[in-house]
Amino acid sequence: MSPVGAVLFDRDGTLVHDVPYNADPGLVRPVEGAREALDALRARGIRTGVVTNQSGIARGLLTEADARRVNRRVEELLGPFDVWALCPHGPDDGCHCRKPRPGMVLWAAGRICVDPADCVVIGDIGADMEAARRAGAHGILVPTPQTRPEETAAAPHVAENLPAAVQLLLPDPPWERPGDGPDRAGGPGVSAPRAAHDAHGRRV
């Protein structure tokens, strides 16, 4: 049995409510149950990290210093993370780190000396799940109104909310349960794929 060594979270829409291209630490609001879910992982010695696309930097809507200030506020509210990975590039820049490419997941796993196969990526859109898959990690989708229905349908594991996603990993992750296929309903803290609405102006 391969234990979960680290959980890497998307930031906006997963750990905190999404404020597009946020440069203001005062606008950071954690999602319900985020601190408790993170503390449950930390109490078990599971490393935590954040992997976040921040294309607003490439677009000139915020600076890397702005993003760092927002990240510091996230840590003030949710506690310390073992690793942060931030991609400042835009969708057309062709960088290897921007999700759905696996660069940030691989870098973060290497930084904390955890095999990607022992990492779980929790996010709210298909790019998070694809980055996990390409890196050889596991993925759990927590849909929001910005999540496309096809992204929910394609996700390997779907949880109703962030605490439910973390509960899936405690004590045993769903992919270690004999006879289980993709975990969509019936497992602890898992809901069937729920309807999501197409978003206008969803972040990229």
C-alpha positions in Angstrom: 0.0 0.0 0.0 1.4 3.3 -1.0 0.5 6.0 1.5 -0.4 9.6 0.6 2.8 11.6 1.0 1.6 15.0 0.0 -1.5 16.8 -1.0 -1.1 19.7 -3.5 -4.0 22.1 -3.7 -5.1 24.5 -6.4 -5.5 28.0 -4.7 -8.3 30.0 -6.2 -11.7 28.2 -6.1 -10.3 25.3 -4.1 -8.6 26.7 -0.9 -10.1 30.2 -1.1 -13.0 31.7 -2.9 -12.0 32.7 -6.4 -11.4 36.4 -7.0 -10.2 36.7 -10.6 -6.6 38.0 -10.8 -6.6 38.9 -7.1 -3.9 41.3 -6.1 -5.5 42.3 -2.7 -4.8 40.2 0.4 -7.8 41.7 2.0 -10.1 39.8 -0.5 -8.8 36.4 0.5 -11.7 34.2 2.0 -11.0 30.6 2.7 -13.7 28.1 1.6 -15.7 26.5 4.4 -13.7 23.8 6.4 -10.4 24.5 4.7 -8.4 25.1 7.8 -9.8 22.0 9.5 -9.1 19.9 6.5 -5.5 21.1 6.2 -4.9 20.6 10.0 -6.2 17.0 9.6 -3.5 16.3 7.0 -0.8 18.1 9.0 -1.7 16.1 12.1 -1.0 12.9 10.2 2.3 14.1 8.9 1.0 14.5 5.3 2.9 17.3 3.5 0.8 20.1 2.0 1.5 22.4 -0.9 -0.1 24.8 -3.4 0.2 24.8 -7.2 -1.4 27.8 -8.7 -1.7 29.3 -12.2 -1.5 33.1 -12.0 -1.8 34.3 -15.5 -2.8 37.8 -14.3 1.0 38.4 -13.9 1.6 37.8 -17.6 -1.5 39.9 -18.4 -0.2 42.9 -16.4 -3.1 42.8 -13.9 -0.9 42.0 -10.9 2.7 41.6 -10.0 4.6 38.6 -8.6 4.9 40.7 -5.4 1.1 41.1 -5.3 0.8 37.3 -5.7 3.2 36.7 -2.9 1.3 39.0 -0.6 -1.9 37.1 -1.4 -0.1 33.8 -0.7 1.1 35.1 2.7 -2.5 36.0 3.6 -3.6 32.5 2.6 -1.0 31.1 5.0 -2.0 33.5 7.8 -5.6 32.1 7.5 -4.9 28.5 6.7 -1.5 27.7 8.3 1.8 27.0 6.7 2.3 25.0 3.5 5.4 22.9 2.9 5.8 24.1 -0.7 4.3 26.8 -3.0 4.5 26.6 -6.8 3.3 29.5 -8.9 3.1 29.9 -12.6 3.1 33.5 -13.8 2.7 32.7 -17.5 -0.3 33.1 -19.8 -2.1 30.3 -21.7 -0.2 31.0 -24.9 3.3 31.3 -23.4 4.0 27.6 -23.9 5.6 27.1 -20.5 6.0 23.6 -19.0 4.7 24.6 -15.5 1.3 26.0 -16.3 -1.5 23.5 -15.5 -2.7 21.4 -17.3 1.0 20.7 -17.9 2.7 18.8 -15.1 5.7 21.0 -14.3 4.4 22.6 -11.1 3.3 19.3 -9.7 6.6 17.6 -10.5 8.6 20.5 -9.1 6.6 20.7 -5.9 6.8 17.0 -5.3 10.6 17.1 -5.9 11.0 20.1 -3.6 9.5 18.2 -0.7 11.1 14.8 -1.7 7.8 13.0 -2.3 7.3 10.7 -5.3 4.6 12.1 -7.6 2.8 8.7 -7.4 2.3 9.4 -3.6 0.9 12.9 -4.3 -2.7 13.9 -4.6 -3.8 17.1 -6.4 -7.1 18.7 -5.3 -8.6 21.3 -7.6 -11.7 22.6 -9.1 -11.2 22.4 -12.9 -10.1 19.9 -15.4 -6.6 21.5 -15.8 -5.8 20.5 -12.2 -6.8 16.9 -12.9 -4.9 16.7 -16.1 -1.7 18.1 -14.5 -2.0 15.4 -11.8 -2.4 12.7 -14.5 0.5 13.9 -16.5 2.7 14.0 -13.4 1.7 10.5 -12.4 -0.1 11.8 -9.3 -3.7 11.3 -8.2 -6.5 13.9 -8.6 -9.6 14.8 -6.8 -12.0 17.3 -8.3 -14.1 19.6 -6.0 -16.5 21.2 -8.5 -17.7 24.8 -8.2 -20.1 26.7 -10.5 -17.1 27.4 -12.7 -16.4 23.7 -13.3 -17.6 22.5 -16.7 -19.9 19.4 -16.6 -17.5 17.5 -18.8 -14.6 18.2 -16.4 -16.7 16.7 -13.6 -17.6 13.7 -15.7 -14.0 13.0 -16.6 -12.5 13.5 -13.2 -11.0 10.3 -11.6 -12.5 11.2 -8.2 -15.1 13.8 -7.3 -15.8 15.2 -3.8 -18.6 17.5 -2.7 -16.4 19.9 -0.9 -12.8 20.4 0.3 -13.3 18.6 3.7 -14.9 15.7 1.9 -12.0 15.5 -0.5 -9.5 15.3 2.4 -11.7 12.8 4.2 -11.4 10.6 1.2 -7.7 10.2 1.9 -8.1 9.3 5.6 -7.3 6.7 6.5 -7.0 5.1 3.0 -7.2 6.8 -0.4 -9.9 5.5 -2.7 -7.4 4.0 -5.3 -6.1 1.7 -2.6 -9.5 0.1 -1.9 -9.7 -3.4 -3.5 -12.2 -3.7 -6.3 -13.0 0.0 -6.5 -13.1 1.8 -9.8 -13.2 5.6 -10.2 -14.8 6.8 -6.9 -17.8 8.9 -7.7 -20.5 7.8 -5.2 -20.9 5.7 -2.1 -17.4 6.3 -0.7 -16.8 8.4 2.4 -17.3 12.1 1.6 -17.9 11.5 -2.2 -20.9 12.7 -4.1 -22.0 11.7 -7.6 -21.0 14.3 -10.2 -23.3 17.3 -9.7 -24.5 19.7 -12.3 -22.2 22.6 -12.9 -22.8 25.7 -15.0 -20.7 27.0 -17.8 -18.9 30.1 -16.6 -18.6 33.3 -18.6 -15.2 34.8 -18.0 -13.8 31.8 -16.2 -10.2 32.2 -15.4 -7.6 30.7 -17.7 
